Amino acid sequence: MSRWGRGLQNGWGELVTAEGEALAADVVVPVPLHRDRQRERGYNQAALLAKPLAKKLRLPHKALLLTRTRARPDKQVLSLEERWESVRGAFATRPGSQVDNLRVLLVDDVLTTGATLDACARVLRDAGAKSVVALTVARAVRNPLPSTVAW
């Protein structure tokens, strides 16, 4: 693991420890990619973040708890409303998955609109999860600074 990766892992571990009950969890679950995207990319960045975090927190890493049932359209051409609509119904728990009364720590790389995390959290709650808290590495900026800003 790179120094950056270890730093991120340590920072997240410290955050979760410091926040105590607000971020308490029984299991760490990465946001899944659609199987076509996973095959194309060769990895799931959320799973790469979630696995060492779960290890540091001594929690189970359940990469197969959630599945993406529908591929996402290209985000570049979607409006805000279309992004939310595109993930509605796009996730499911895998058959036989035990979710009842679990506190889930959901991990993704970037929070753009919140639609993906919302869709995943709804599926987990509907399946019986006690709570769902999400962590991301970054958050997209809606209105980035113009390139001519003077500091």
N, C-alpha and C positions, 0 to 999 in steps of 0.2 A: 504494500500500500504506500502511496506517495506521502510525503510530509504534509501536503495539503489535505489529503484524505484523512490522515490521522488527526490533524488539527480540527477538521470538521467533526469527525467522530467524537473527539474529546469535548468539543464545544457543545454538541448536542447532548452528550451524556451529562455534562455539567448543568445545562439548561433544564433537562428533565428532572435531575436530582434537586436542583434549586427550587423548581416550581412545585415540587411535592405532589400533593393530592390533585392539583389542577391538571397535571399531565400524567397522573398515575395510570398504568396500563397493565394488562395481563398478557398482551400479545402485540407484536409489531407486524404490520401488514403493508407491503408496498402497493402503490397504485399499479394495476396490471396494464400491460400493453396488449393490443390485439395480436393474435398469433401471427398474422401476416407482417405486422410491424416488428415484432420480436424476431422473426426469421430474417427480415431485411436488415435490421440493425445488428443482430447477433447478441444483444444484451438488453436488459431493462435497467435504465439508470436509477429508477426508484428502488429497485431491488438491491442494486449495488450500494445504495445509501442505507437501506433498511437493515441489511444483514449484519454489518459490523455494529450498528447502533443496538440492535437486539442483543448481540453478544455482550456488548459493554454493559447493557442494562440487565443482563441475565434473564432475558425474556425469550419466549419462543418466537422465531421468525416464521411467519406463515405466508410464504409467497404464493401459495396455491389456494388460499382461502377465497380470494376474489378472482373473477375472470372478466375479461372484456368480451362481450358477445357480439359487438358491432364495431367495425373499424370507424375511425373518425375521419371526417372529410378534412381537407386542407384548411387549417385555421386562418390562413392568410386571406381567404375569400369570404369568411363568415363574419356577420355582424355580431354584436354582443348577444342579442336575443337568439341568433342562430347557433352560437356556441353552446348556450344553455340547452337549447332544444336538441342539439346533436348528441349530447351525452345522456339525455333522459332515456332510461331503459337500456343503456349500453353496457351496464355492469350487472353481474349476478354473483351470488355465492355459489361455489362449486357444490354439486350434490354430495351429501354426506358430511359437509363441513359443519363443525360444531361452533356456533357463534353465541348461543344462549348465555346471557348474563356476563359476557366478556367486555372488558374495557379495552378498546382497540386504539392503538397508536398508529395512525395512517400516515405513510410517508410518500412524498412526491418530490420531484426536483424543483419545479417552478410553479408558483401560483400565478395564473394569468387572470382569469375572471372568477375563479372559485367554482366554476361549474363542475369540473371533474371531481373535486373533493366533495362537493355537495352530493353529486350522484352516488359516489362510493359510500359516503356516510349514510345516505338514505337506505341503500341496499343493506348495509350492515345493521342498521337500527331495525329495519323491517324483518331481518332474519333473527332478531333477538338480542343484539349487542346492547349492553347496559349503557355504554357511552362510546363516542368516537371523538378523538382529538387528532388534529392533523399537524404535521411538521413539514415544512418545505425549506429548501436551501435558499431560494430566492423568490422574490415577488416582482412580476412585471410592472413597469411603470406605465400608466395609461397615457399621461401627457408628458413625455420626456422633455427635458430642457432643450430649448433651441440651441443649435450649434454656435450661435453668436453670443452666448452668455459670457460676460466678463466677470471675473472673480476679483 
